[in-house]
Each structure stands twice: as structure tokens, then as C-alpha cells.
Amino acid sequence: MTTHDLDPTACLLAERSCERLVLELVRRLDLGDPRTVCDLFTPDGVWEWPYDGRRIEGREALRAYFGSRPADRLSRRMCTNILVTVDSPDTASATTYFATYRVDGYTEGAPIPPRLPANIGHYEDTFRKVDGVWLIATRTLVLPFGAPTERLNATVPQSV
């Protein structure tokens, strides 16, 4: 079966479901509970960063990894150019460009002066439909622009 054989409506629904997974993952990392990011992956799901050989496999390992982010971390990810390709009725892939603004040492409710993004790159995702639900099977981080997370100085006011 080729993608030309897929029903156009089913193809659009699959694309939208996969795009929504990308956006929900970002929302959970930035505004929700990072430990729940693992629920968006297949049971054997993988997040990897080939640059440093980092590879997290399986929902429990993903829960521990994403749940270990510092409690005082403030982040906002801007995702764009989400291009989903449906490969079959149960598989798809996507490329998503992103910029991440991130600091540690954040005090709740205190605005901080604007800064440059900590990371700019793209994600390469694969998706699989499991029991009628689209999930992320793999997420590979490609990071051509990156820097360590800045730690705010606690003695300097964070407001503008």
C-alpha cells in the first residue's frame, strides 16, 4: 500500500493527530507535568539525542527522565514547520523545527528579561497507531545550535 492508496480524510485525521502529539508534548514540558510526557509515547517509545549518545527507551524510563527536570526550570518551546507524512494507516513520520527558551533558578510569577534561545534545532519523529490511538514511537533531537541552560542569579531581581 502506498500513501496514494490511503483515504484522504483518514490521511488528514492522521496528520492532525500526529501534529497534536507534537504540540501536546511541548505543552506538557512547558506548562504541564513533564512526567506525563511518557504517556504520549508507545510502550517501547524512544527519545534520543545522537550528538551525545543519549537514548531513553520505554515509558518508565521516559517518565523518570522527563520527571527529573529541575523544579525551578522555566522553559518555552516554539515549534513550527510541523510536516507530517503518513506512511501507512498505522505509521507516520514528521519533522518539526523548534527554538527553546530556558532558564533554571526561576521564581514563580517573576518575569525575567528576554534572552536568546538556549537551543534551536528540529525533531525527527515517527508515530505508530496502537489500539486506534496515535502515539510517538521515536523522537530524535537534532540540535545544531545549543548551549547550557542558564542559571539565574538569585540575588538579582528577575522582573523587568
C-alpha positions in Angstrom: 0.0 0.0 0.0 1.2 3.5 -0.8 0.1 6.8 0.6 -1.8 7.4 -2.6 -4.0 4.4 -1.6 -5.0 6.0 1.7 -8.3 7.7 2.1 -7.7 11.4 2.0 -9.9 12.1 5.1 -8.1 9.3 7.1 -4.8 10.8 6.0 -5.8 14.3 7.2 -7.0 12.9 10.5 -3.7 11.0 11.0 -1.7 14.1 10.2 -3.7 16.2 12.7 -3.4 13.5 15.4 0.4 13.4 15.0 0.7 17.2 14.9 -1.3 17.4 18.1 1.0 14.9 19.8 4.0 17.2 18.9 2.2 20.2 20.4 0.9 18.3 23.5 4.4 17.1 24.3 5.6 20.7 24.3 2.7 21.8 26.4 3.3 19.2 29.0 7.0 20.0 29.2 6.5 23.8 29.5 3.1 24.2 31.2 2.0 20.8 32.5 3.5 17.8 34.3 6.7 16.7 32.4 6.4 13.2 34.0 3.3 12.6 31.8 5.2 13.2 28.5 5.8 9.4 28.5 2.1 8.8 28.1 2.3 10.2 24.6 4.8 7.5 23.5 4.3 3.9 22.6 5.2 1.5 25.4 8.5 0.9 23.7 8.9 4.6 22.7 12.4 6.1 22.4 13.7 9.7 22.8 17.3 10.1 21.6 19.9 12.7 21.0 22.6 11.2 18.8 25.1 14.0 19.5 25.9 12.7 22.9 24.6 9.2 22.6 21.6 9.8 24.9 18.8 7.3 24.4 15.8 6.9 26.7 13.7 3.8 25.9 10.3 2.7 27.4 7.6 4.6 29.2 9.0 4.2 32.7 12.5 5.4 31.7 10.9 8.3 29.8 8.8 9.2 32.9 11.9 9.2 35.1 13.9 11.2 32.5 11.4 14.0 31.9 10.3 14.0 35.5 13.8 14.7 36.7 13.9 18.2 35.2 14.7 20.9 37.8 11.6 22.2 39.6 12.9 25.8 39.2 13.2 25.5 35.4 11.3 27.9 33.2 11.0 26.9 29.5 9.0 27.8 26.5 9.4 25.9 23.2 8.3 27.5 20.0 7.5 24.8 17.4 6.9 25.5 13.7 7.0 23.9 10.3 5.5 20.6 11.5 5.5 18.4 8.4 3.7 15.1 9.0 3.9 12.4 6.4 1.5 9.5 6.7 3.3 6.3 5.6 0.5 3.8 6.1 -2.8 3.6 8.0 -0.8 2.9 11.2 2.5 4.7 10.7 3.7 8.3 10.1 6.7 10.5 10.5 7.3 14.2 11.0 9.9 16.9 11.1 9.4 19.8 13.5 11.6 22.9 13.9 11.9 24.4 17.3 13.5 27.1 19.5 13.7 26.6 23.2 13.9 29.5 25.7 15.0 28.1 29.1 16.5 29.1 32.4 17.0 27.5 35.8 16.6 29.3 39.1 13.2 30.8 38.2 10.9 32.2 40.9 7.2 31.6 40.2 5.4 34.7 38.8 8.5 36.8 38.4 9.1 37.9 34.8 12.6 37.8 33.5 14.3 39.9 30.9 14.2 38.4 27.4 17.1 36.4 26.2 18.2 34.4 23.2 17.0 30.8 22.8 19.1 28.1 24.6 18.5 25.7 21.7 17.4 25.8 18.1 17.0 22.6 16.0 14.5 20.1 14.8 12.9 16.9 15.9 12.5 13.8 13.7 9.5 11.8 14.9 7.9 8.5 14.0 4.4 7.7 15.1 2.5 4.4 15.4 -1.2 3.8 15.8 -1.7 1.5 18.8 -5.2 0.3 19.6 -6.7 3.0 17.5 -4.6 5.8 19.1 -1.7 7.6 17.5 1.4 7.7 19.7 5.1 8.8 19.3 7.3 5.8 18.6 10.6 7.6 18.3 11.8 11.2 18.8 15.2 12.2 17.6 16.6 15.6 18.6 18.8 17.3 16.0 20.5 20.3 17.7 22.8 22.4 15.5 22.5 25.4 17.9 22.7 24.7 21.6 24.1 26.0 24.9 23.9 25.0 28.6 20.9 26.1 30.5 21.5 29.5 32.1 21.0 29.7 35.9 19.5 32.9 37.1 21.4 34.7 39.9 19.1 34.6 42.9 20.3 38.0 44.2 19.4 39.9 41.0 15.7 40.8 40.6 14.1 38.9 37.8 11.5 41.5 37.0 11.9 44.0 34.2 
